[in-house]
Structure formats: C-alpha cells, structure tokens
Amino acid sequence: MLTQPDLRALAFIKKTIRLTGEAPSMEEIRVALDYKSKRSAWLIVHKLARHDLIKYDNAQITLLGDHTEVGESTVPVPLIGSVAAGAPSLAEQRNEGVIRISTQIAKPGRKHYLLRADGNSMNEAGIQDGDLMLIRQEVTAREGEIVVALIDDEATVKFFERQGDHYLLRPKSSDTRHKPIIVHADLRIQGVFVTVIPDVLT
C-alpha cells in the first residue's frame, strides 16, 4: 500500500522534472520530505520503483508510462463528506465536488470515493484529523484492513477484525481515550481505505 510520504515523494519528483527537466537528487528528496537521512529517501525511491511508478537505474530517476504531468491518466473521484476517525458519528453523504486522482492509485474497474477524516483515532495508522482518504467501495473486508463502517447509520473508520460471533473495530491512536468498538450486529462495510491523498496531489 502506498503511504502519504510515498505519494508526496512521487509528486515532488514529477514536479521537479516538470520544472527543471531533471529528476531531483536524493538530498533534494530528503529535504522535501523532511527526512533525517538520505537512506530514507533512497528507500522511498526504491519503493516507488517496485510499484512501477518510476524507474531507478544507475542512480537515475525517470518516470514510467503515463506518469508524466501532461499525459497522466486520471479518473474523477467524488468527495462526499467526512467520516469519524473518532467516535462514530451520524453518516452524512454530501457531494462536495470531484477530484481527479491518478489511475495508479484509484485502480480502473473499481469504484472509489473520497472522505475527510474527522478526529484522531487513527493517527498512528497515518490518518490525521482533516486528511483526505481514498476509499475503495466494498461491502466486505479482510481481517486487518481499515474500513469505513456503518453502525446503526453512524459511520466510523477503523481497523476491521472478526472475533467469534462479533466484529471489532479497532482504533490506532496516540490518544488513549479511543477504545475498540464491539459490534454484534448491524455492521455494514461501506469501503476499504486505500491511502491518504496529500494536498500536493489535489
């Protein structure tokens, strides 16, 4: 799964190439992402290469396929409101517009939507209050996935677990006030979290 720093790094590489005609150095990537060492930048570049988003060969970074700023393939994804990354809140869907997202992230053939996180119950999973989350529309989920779930028409985003005859929606937060939610019935999966979309991509 691509993380927010991965996407920020990709956006920075693309922007630098577009503006200068050359890929950024590891030191420039380190500074842009506020890392302490160039090794961290090197690791993220190799991760992007493994996902076929860039090519890294002989210490040279190049973009692959559609990943040029002009010809990049994107799809429109609706932003439909907020969801509680805290205690469940009343589910409220409202169309706030459309944001075009790369098909490298919003894979073709699947329906996606965007939600803003409201709260800090998932901040140690990389989802901060106010973050824009890309959600893949699903009605089922695998153990350990982050889901958007409805409980009696109240929505929340949490890790999904099955425990015997009930479900567990588990937070991952630095705030110890957030506790797991036990659900015996009436749990409806609305989607599976894909990644946070950095502001630089919107």
C-alpha positions in Angstrom: 0.0 0.0 0.0 1.3 3.4 -0.9 1.6 5.8 2.1 1.2 9.6 2.2 5.1 10.0 2.1 5.3 7.8 -0.9 2.7 9.9 -2.8 4.4 13.1 -1.6 7.7 11.8 -2.9 6.2 10.9 -6.3 4.5 14.3 -6.6 7.8 16.1 -5.7 9.7 14.0 -8.3 7.2 14.8 -11.0 7.1 18.5 -10.2 10.9 18.8 -10.2 11.1 17.1 -13.6 8.4 19.3 -15.0 10.0 22.5 -13.8 13.7 21.7 -14.3 13.8 18.8 -16.8 15.8 16.8 -14.4 15.0 14.4 -11.6 15.7 15.6 -8.0 18.7 14.2 -6.1 18.4 12.0 -3.1 19.4 15.0 -0.9 16.6 17.1 -2.5 14.1 14.4 -1.9 15.3 14.1 1.7 14.9 17.8 2.3 11.5 18.0 0.6 10.1 15.1 2.8 11.9 16.4 5.9 13.8 13.1 6.4 16.9 12.9 8.6 19.0 10.7 6.2 19.4 10.2 2.5 18.8 6.5 3.1 15.2 7.2 3.9 14.9 9.0 0.6 16.6 6.1 -1.2 14.2 3.6 0.4 11.2 5.5 -0.8 12.6 5.8 -4.3 13.1 2.1 -4.4 9.5 1.5 -3.2 8.2 3.7 -6.0 10.3 1.8 -8.5 8.9 -1.5 -7.2 5.4 -0.2 -7.8 6.4 0.7 -11.4 5.7 4.4 -10.8 9.3 5.4 -11.6 12.4 3.7 -12.9 15.6 3.9 -10.8 18.7 2.7 -12.7 22.3 3.7 -12.4 21.3 6.3 -9.8 19.0 7.9 -12.3 15.3 8.5 -11.7 12.9 8.5 -14.7 9.1 8.5 -14.9 7.4 5.5 -16.4 4.3 5.1 -18.7 1.6 7.6 -18.1 3.4 9.3 -15.2 4.2 12.5 -16.9 2.4 15.6 -15.8 0.8 16.2 -19.2 -0.3 12.7 -20.2 -1.0 11.2 -16.8 -4.1 9.0 -16.7 -6.6 10.1 -14.1 -10.2 9.4 -13.1 -12.7 11.7 -11.4 -13.4 10.7 -7.8 -16.2 12.3 -5.8 -15.6 13.9 -2.4 -18.7 13.0 -0.4 -18.0 14.5 3.1 -16.4 13.4 6.3 -16.2 10.3 8.4 -15.4 9.9 12.1 -11.8 8.9 12.9 -13.0 9.1 16.5 -16.3 8.0 18.0 -18.9 7.0 15.3 -20.9 10.0 14.1 -24.1 10.3 12.0 -23.3 9.2 8.4 -23.9 12.2 6.2 -23.1 12.0 2.5 -22.9 15.2 0.6 -21.3 15.8 -2.7 -18.5 18.4 -2.2 -17.1 18.1 -5.7 -14.8 15.9 -7.8 -11.0 15.5 -7.6 -9.1 13.8 -10.4 -6.9 11.0 -9.0 -4.2 9.0 -10.8 -5.2 5.6 -12.0 -2.0 4.3 -10.4 -3.8 4.9 -7.1 -7.5 4.7 -8.0 -7.3 1.5 -10.0 -9.6 1.2 -13.0 -12.5 -1.1 -12.8 -13.2 -0.3 -9.1 -15.4 2.4 -7.7 -13.7 4.9 -5.4 -14.7 7.9 -3.3 -13.0 10.4 -1.0 -13.7 11.2 2.6 -12.2 13.6 5.1 -11.1 12.2 8.4 -12.7 13.8 11.4 -10.8 13.0 14.6 -7.5 11.4 15.7 -8.5 7.8 16.4 -6.3 6.6 13.5 -3.4 9.0 13.7 -0.9 6.2 14.4 -2.1 4.4 11.3 -1.1 7.5 9.2 -4.6 9.1 9.1 -4.6 12.5 10.7 -7.6 14.8 11.5 -8.6 16.5 8.3 -6.8 14.1 5.9 -8.4 13.3 2.6 -8.8 9.5 2.4 -9.2 7.5 -0.8 -11.8 4.7 -0.2 -12.4 1.7 -2.5 -16.1 0.9 -2.4 -16.7 -2.6 -0.9 -19.3 -4.4 1.1 -16.8 -6.9 2.6 -13.3 -6.6 4.0 -10.4 -8.8 5.0 -9.1 -9.1 8.5 -6.9 -6.2 9.4 -8.0 -3.8 6.7 -9.0 -0.3 7.5 -12.7 0.1 6.7 -15.4 2.7 6.6 -18.2 1.0 8.6 -21.8 1.9 9.4 -23.2 1.0 12.8 -26.9 1.9 13.1 -26.4 4.6 10.5 -23.4 6.0 12.2 -20.1 5.9 10.4 -16.5 5.4 11.5 -13.1 4.4 10.1 -11.2 1.7 12.0 -9.2 -1.5 11.6 -11.6 -4.4 10.9 -11.4 -7.7 12.9 -13.6 -10.7 13.4 -13.7 -12.2 16.9 -16.0 -15.2 17.3 -19.6 -14.1 16.9 -18.9 -10.4 16.8 -16.8 -7.8 15.0 -14.2 -5.5 16.4 -13.5 -2.0 15.0 -10.1 -1.1 16.4 -8.5 2.4 16.6 -4.8 3.1 16.4 -4.2 6.3 18.2 -1.8 8.2 20.5 -5.0 9.3 22.4 -5.8 6.5 24.8 -9.4 7.7 25.1 -10.1 5.8 21.9 -11.3 2.3 22.6 -12.2 -0.7 20.3 -15.8 -0.8 19.3 -17.5 -4.2 19.7 -20.3 -4.8 17.2 -22.6 -7.9 17.4 -24.9 -7.0 14.6 -25.9 -4.3 12.1 -22.4 -3.6 10.9 -22.2 -2.6 7.2 -19.0 -2.2 5.4 -19.0 0.8 3.1 -15.5 0.7 1.7 -11.8 -0.2 2.3 -9.2 2.5 2.9 -6.6 2.8 0.1 -4.4 5.7 1.0 -4.3 9.3 2.2 -4.2 11.8 -0.7 -1.6 14.5 0.0 -2.7 18.1 -0.5 0.0 18.4 -3.2 -2.0 15.9 -5.4 -5.3 17.8 -5.0 
